[in-house]
Amino acid sequence: MSERNRLFLCTCSILIPAMGACAPSGTGSMAAGRPAPAPTLSVDPGGPSDLDAHQQQVQRDTEAFLSYQQQQTQTRPATTDEPAIEWTRPDTVASPPTIAAVQEQPPYGPAEEPTAATPDDDRGTEEPPDARLRRAMIDFSRELYIGSTWSDRPLRELMVLASMSMLDPARAIDPAAIPDLNEEDRSLLTTMQKYFMEVGSSLDSDTNPWLAMTNATNELQQRLKLTPDLELPTLALCTRVRGFGDFDEWTVRNDSDQYSFVAHSAQPVIIYLEMEGFTSDLNNDDLWETVTSQHLTIYSDRDGIPVWKEDWQSASDHSRKQRRDYFTVQKFTLPRGLSVGRYQLKVRVRDEKTGAETEQNVPFTMTAGIID
């Protein structure tokens, strides 16, 4: 018998007789002013007492209760702990489909094979940077081409497309396949695309970036048949030159404010010349190199016939920094055979890097007297 059942029997054996002893009689009541008489237990001399009858009833009730408990225990299934909720994860999780690469349409060169989505793709694997760049270039190219088809001046969008060949030469566009372009625009687009490809190839090598850009730019100028504007902002005949903008000009002038020299005197003269629009580029020693040439001719004002000339003389300058100010100094001697009269000194200048040329005339006078 379990401890709980024993406790129940003991409780019943104590409480039930006490309840019988305390129960009031059927006629007992409290009269006014007097307490009711105490109840008494009747005892039958010939039979069991009321106390024995109550104890037997308690015994029977206890046995019936224990019997009922035993039956419930036998028929009730064995209790087990409720299983804890367990979240299960599937063995394989289907990855989202990979966006297939958009196939590139003409006129963008070789067609791009679309990238097929595979179920075994790992979502945790990051797409390589070159693949992302390639995908972005395809999308950007498509948008630019669509924009060019709706533009009244499509050359701007097409130039941007051509510039992308710097990153991938295989992406060269075909100007002949683009509609609504005249021959001049197609030629310009082809030339610029070749320039971008050469720049990209040079920057991808060990070539000095400055040298690569200057060489590519010089070649571009030759292809475009364009020459830079070479100008001579300052040209003076001098007696002394100390540096850029620092010189002593020949101060003897005539009535027309022209330089004056004594005829048949073989006067030495310095030509000071400042240039704008010249070209400098890096040589193999990483020095900025500027090369120019000058050609001198003297004409007579009487008939315009050249009376003297000096062949091309070259001047080469090297600097660790690219020059912004450039000048040349050339010494020559006026021919002794120049007689009295008016003359023109024509100075021709050429940039040997680009072939650009310019010229300027300096009027002067040969006099018969001695110049003070």
C-alpha positions in Angstrom: 0.0 0.0 0.0 1.4 3.4 -1.0 2.1 6.1 1.5 -0.8 8.2 0.0 -3.3 5.4 0.6 -2.2 4.8 4.2 -2.6 8.5 4.8 -6.1 8.3 3.4 -7.1 5.4 5.6 -5.8 7.0 8.7 -7.7 10.2 7.9 -10.9 8.3 7.3 -10.6 6.3 10.6 -10.2 9.5 12.5 -12.7 11.8 10.9 -15.7 9.5 10.3 -16.1 8.4 14.0 -15.7 12.0 15.0 -18.3 13.1 12.6 -20.7 10.6 13.9 -20.1 11.6 17.5 -20.6 15.3 16.7 -23.8 14.9 14.6 -26.9 16.5 16.3 -30.0 14.5 17.0 -33.0 14.8 14.9 -35.0 16.7 17.5 -32.3 18.6 19.2 -32.4 22.3 18.9 -31.3 25.3 20.9 -34.0 26.6 23.2 -34.1 30.1 24.2 -31.9 30.7 27.1 -30.8 27.0 27.6 -28.2 24.8 25.8 -29.2 21.6 24.1 -28.4 18.4 25.9 -25.2 16.7 24.7 -25.8 13.8 22.3 -25.1 10.3 23.5 -24.3 7.0 21.7 -26.7 4.2 22.2 -25.2 0.8 22.9 -27.1 -2.4 22.2 -25.9 -5.0 24.7 -26.9 -7.8 22.4 -25.2 -6.4 19.2 -22.3 -4.3 18.0 -22.0 -0.8 19.2 -22.4 2.2 16.9 -18.6 2.8 17.0 -17.9 -0.6 15.8 -20.4 -0.2 13.0 -18.7 3.0 11.9 -15.3 1.5 11.9 -16.5 -1.4 9.8 -18.1 1.0 7.3 -14.8 2.9 7.1 -12.9 -0.3 6.5 -15.3 -1.3 3.7 -15.1 2.1 2.1 -11.3 2.1 2.2 -11.1 -1.3 0.7 -13.5 -0.3 -2.1 -11.5 2.8 -2.8 -8.2 0.9 -2.9 -9.8 -1.6 -5.2 -10.9 1.1 -7.6 -7.5 2.7 -7.6 -5.9 -0.6 -8.4 -8.2 -1.2 -11.3 -7.5 2.3 -12.7 -3.8 1.7 -12.4 -4.0 -1.6 -14.4 -6.2 -0.2 -17.2 -4.4 3.2 -17.6 -1.5 3.1 -20.2 2.0 3.7 -19.0 2.7 7.4 -18.9 5.6 8.8 -20.9 7.0 12.2 -21.2 5.7 14.3 -24.0 8.3 14.5 -26.7 10.0 17.9 -27.0 9.2 19.8 -30.2 12.2 19.3 -32.5 12.6 21.4 -35.7 14.0 19.3 -38.4 16.0 20.9 -41.3 15.8 19.2 -44.8 18.9 17.6 -46.0 19.1 19.8 -49.1 17.7 23.3 -49.6 16.8 24.2 -53.1 18.9 27.2 -54.2 17.2 30.1 -56.0 17.8 30.0 -59.8 20.9 31.9 -60.9 20.1 34.8 -63.2 21.2 33.8 -66.6 23.5 36.2 -68.4 21.8 38.2 -71.0 23.0 37.3 -74.4 24.6 40.3 -76.1 23.1 41.5 -79.4 24.9 42.8 -82.4 26.7 45.1 -83.1 28.7 44.3 -79.9 31.1 41.7 -81.4 31.2 38.0 -80.2 27.9 36.8 -78.8 27.9 36.0 -75.1 26.7 32.5 -74.2 24.1 32.7 -71.4 25.1 31.2 -68.1 22.7 28.3 -67.3 21.3 28.1 -63.8 22.3 24.9 -62.0 20.5 23.4 -59.0 23.8 22.6 -57.3 24.7 26.3 -57.1 25.9 27.2 -53.6 24.2 30.3 -52.3 27.1 31.0 -50.1 29.5 31.2 -53.0 30.1 34.8 -54.1 30.2 35.6 -57.8 33.7 36.4 -58.9 34.4 40.2 -59.5 35.3 39.7 -63.1 32.0 37.9 -63.7 30.1 40.7 -62.0 31.9 43.3 -64.1 31.3 41.3 -67.3 27.6 41.1 -66.5 27.4 44.8 -65.7 29.2 45.7 -69.0 26.7 43.6 -70.9 23.7 45.4 -69.3 25.3 48.8 -69.7 26.1 48.1 -73.3 22.5 47.1 -74.1 21.2 50.3 -72.4 23.6 52.5 -74.3 22.8 50.9 -77.6 19.0 51.3 -77.0 19.6 55.0 -76.0 21.6 55.6 -79.2 18.8 54.2 -81.4 16.4 56.8 -80.0 18.9 59.7 -80.0 19.2 62.3 -82.7 22.9 62.4 -82.1 23.9 58.8 -81.2 27.6 59.4 -81.5 27.9 60.2 -77.8 26.4 56.9 -76.6 28.4 55.0 -79.2 31.7 56.7 -78.1 31.0 55.5 -74.5 30.4 52.0 -76.0 33.7 52.2 -77.9 35.5 53.3 -74.7 34.5 50.0 -73.0 37.1 48.3 -75.2 39.7 49.6 -72.8 38.6 46.9 -70.4 37.8 44.2 -72.9 39.2 44.5 -76.5 36.9 41.6 -77.5 33.9 44.0 -77.0 34.8 46.1 -80.0 31.7 47.4 -81.8 31.3 47.2 -85.5 30.6 50.7 -86.8 29.5 49.4 -90.2 26.6 47.5 -88.5 25.2 50.6 -86.8 22.5 52.3 -88.8 22.0 56.0 -89.2 25.7 56.9 -89.2 27.3 58.7 -92.0 30.7 57.7 -93.2 32.5 60.5 -91.3 31.0 59.4 -88.0 31.8 55.8 -88.7 35.4 56.7 -89.5 35.6 58.7 -86.3 34.1 55.9 -84.2 36.5 53.4 -85.6 39.5 55.7 -84.9 38.5 56.4 -81.3 37.8 52.8 -80.6 41.3 51.9 -81.8 42.6 54.6 -79.5 40.8 53.2 -76.5 42.0 49.7 -77.2 45.6 50.9 -77.4 45.3 52.8 -74.2 43.8 49.8 -72.4 46.5 47.5 -73.7 49.3 50.0 -72.7 47.8 50.5 -69.2 47.6 46.7 -68.7 51.4 46.4 -69.4 54.5 47.6 -67.5 54.7 50.7 -69.7 54.8 54.0 -67.8 51.2 55.4 -67.8 52.3 58.9 -68.8 54.4 57.5 -71.7 51.5 55.2 -72.8 49.0 58.1 -72.8 51.2 60.5 -74.6 52.2 58.0 -77.3 48.6 56.9 -77.8 47.5 60.6 -78.0 50.1 61.4 -80.6 49.1 58.5 -82.7 45.4 59.6 -82.4 46.3 63.1 -83.6 48.0 61.6 -86.6 45.0 59.4 -87.4 42.6 62.3 -87.0 44.9 64.3 -89.2 44.8 67.1 -86.7 47.8 69.2 -85.6 47.9 71.2 -82.4 47.8 75.0 -82.6 51.5 76.0 -82.4 51.7 79.7 -81.6 54.5 82.2 -81.1 53.2 84.7 -78.5 56.7 86.4 -78.2 59.4 86.8 -80.9 62.1 89.4 -80.3 65.6 90.2 -81.6 67.8 90.6 -78.6 71.4 91.3 -77.4 71.1 89.1 -74.3 68.9 86.4 -72.9 69.0 85.2 -69.3 65.9 83.0 -69.1 62.2 82.7 -69.9 60.8 86.3 -70.3 64.2 87.7 -69.2 66.0 89.3 -72.1 67.5 92.5 -73.4 65.8 93.5 -76.7 67.5 95.3 -79.5 66.4 98.8 -78.8 67.5 100.7 -81.9 64.4 101.5 -84.0 63.6 103.6 -87.1 60.8 105.9 -87.7 58.4 103.0 -88.3 59.5 101.4 -85.0 61.4 98.6 -86.7 64.7 97.1 -85.8 67.6 99.0 -87.4 71.0 97.6 -88.3 74.0 99.0 -90.1 74.3 97.7 -93.7 77.3 95.5 -94.5 78.2 95.1 -90.9 77.6 91.4 -90.2 75.8 92.3 -87.0 75.3 89.3 -84.6 71.7 88.9 -83.3 69.9 86.6 -80.9 66.4 85.4 -81.7 64.3 84.9 -78.6 61.2 82.8 -79.2 58.4 81.7 -76.8 56.0 78.9 -77.9 52.5 77.7 -77.0 50.9 74.5 -78.1 54.1 72.5 -78.1 54.1 68.8 -77.2 56.2 67.0 -74.6 56.3 63.3 -73.9 58.3 61.0 -71.7 61.3 59.2 -73.2 62.9 56.0 -72.1 64.7 57.8 -69.3 61.4 59.1 -67.8 62.3 62.6 -68.8 59.9 65.0 -70.5 61.3 65.7 -74.0 60.4 68.7 -76.2 62.0 68.9 -79.7 61.5 71.9 -82.0 63.2 73.2 -85.1 63.5 76.6 -86.7 64.1 77.8 -90.2 65.3 81.4 -91.1 64.8 83.3 -94.3 65.4 87.0 -95.2 63.3 88.6 -97.9 63.8 92.0 -99.5 60.8 94.3 -99.4 61.7 95.6 -102.9 60.8 92.4 -104.8 60.0 89.7 -102.2 62.9 87.6 -103.3 64.8 85.7 -100.6 68.3 87.0 -100.2 69.4 84.7 -97.4 68.3 81.6 -95.6 69.5 79.2 -92.9 68.4 75.5 -92.9 66.4 73.9 -90.1 68.1 74.0 -86.7 66.8 71.7 -84.0 66.6 72.3 -80.2 65.9 69.5 -77.7 64.9 70.1 -74.1 64.7 67.5 -71.3 63.1 68.0 -67.9 62.0 65.9 -65.0 58.7 67.8 -64.9 56.5 68.6 -67.8 57.2 72.2 -68.9 54.4 74.7 -69.1 56.7 77.6 -70.4 59.0 76.9 -73.3 61.3 79.2 -75.2 64.3 78.9 -77.6 67.3 81.0 -78.3 69.0 81.0 -81.7 72.1 83.1 -82.5 72.7 84.2 -86.1 74.7 86.9 -87.9 73.1 89.2 -90.4 74.7 88.7 -93.8 77.3 91.2 -94.7 75.9 91.5 -98.2 72.6 93.1 -97.0 72.5 96.6 -98.5 70.5 99.6 -97.4 66.8 98.9 -97.4 63.9 97.2 -95.8 63.7 93.4 -95.1 61.6 90.7 -93.6 63.0 88.0 -91.4 60.7 85.0 -91.6 61.0 82.5 -88.7 59.4 79.1 -89.3 59.0 76.9 -86.2 58.1 73.2 -86.2 57.2 70.8 -83.4 59.0 67.6 -84.2 56.7 65.5 -82.0 53.6 66.4 -83.9 54.8 68.0 -87.1 52.8 71.2 -86.4 54.3 74.3 -88.0 53.8 78.0 -87.7 55.7 81.1 -88.8 56.1 84.8 -88.1 57.8 87.7 -89.9 60.0 90.3 -88.2 60.5 93.5 -90.2 63.9 95.3 -89.9 65.8 98.0 -91.7 69.5 98.2 -92.9 70.8 101.8 -92.7 73.9 103.4 -94.2 75.0 105.4 -91.1 76.5 104.4 -87.8 73.9 103.5 -85.3 74.4 105.2 -81.9 
